Amino acid sequence: MSAYLTSLSPHPVQRTSAERPTSSDFGGVFPSAEVHACLMAMYDAKLAEWSVPHEELDLPTRYGTAHVVAAGSEDAPPLILLHMA
C-alpha cells in the first residue's frame, strides 16, 4: 500500500469486491438491491479489464468512507483522480 495513502488515513481497509457494502448500507442511494448488484458487477468487470496492478481500499475520513483504487509506483508523486457524482 502506498505510504501516501497511509498518511491520509492511518487505518485503511483493503477489501475485495465480495466484501463491498450492500445497497442497504447506502441509505437509499440505489433504488433497489438489484440495481446496486448490477452496477457493482459492471464496475468489477471494467476494473478487471484494467491491466495495471492495483488494490482496492476503503479509507475512513471525517466525511465517511472513501473507496480508493490505488495503482502505480509508490516512488512516483501521488496523483488523485476524482469523479463527479
N, C-alpha and C positions, 0 to 999 in steps of 0.2 A: 504494500500500500504506500501511496505517496506520502512523503513527510509533510508536504504542503497540506494535504487533506487532513492529516493528523493534527496539524497546527490549527486548522479551522475548527475541528471538533475532536477532543481527546478520546472520545469513545465511539468511533464509527462502528457500524454493524455491517459485516459482509453477509450477503444473502443470495440465494438463488431465486429464480422465478417461481419455484414451487412454494417459497416462503413469503411470497408477495401478500400484502394485506388484501382482504376480501372487500367486496363492494360495500358491505355494511360498515366497514371501517372508515369510509369516506364521507359519511354524513349526507348521503343523497347526491353526491356528485354525479354518479351514474344512475340512469333511470331504472336499471334492473341488474341483477347478478349476471344475467345472460349477456347484456351489453358489456359489462365490465370484463367478463371472461373473454368475449370476442375481441375487444380492444387489446387486452393483455396478450392474447395469442398472436395478434398481428404484430404487436410491439416485439415480442420474443422472437418471432420469425424474422423480422427485419434485423434485429440485433444479431441473430445467429448468422446472417449473411455477411456481417462485417468481418473482414479478415484480420483486423487489428486485435492483438491480445488486449483484453480488458477485464475489469472486475466491476461488479455492481455493489454499491454501498448505500446504506441509509445513514445520513448524518443528522444527528439531533441538533437542532438550532433553537434559539429562543422563540422562533416563529412557528415551530413544528419540525417535522422530519423532512429532509431534502433527499430525494433519490439522486444518486450520482453514478455515472458510468465513467470510471477512471481508466485512462489509456495513455500510452506513450512513455517515453523515457523519464525516469524520476530525476535525471540530471538536467532536463530541459526546463526552461522557465514555464510556470503554470499558465494555462490558457483555459478560461472558463467560458463555455457557451451556454447561454440561457435561451430557452424557448419562451415564446409569448403564449400564455394560456388565458 
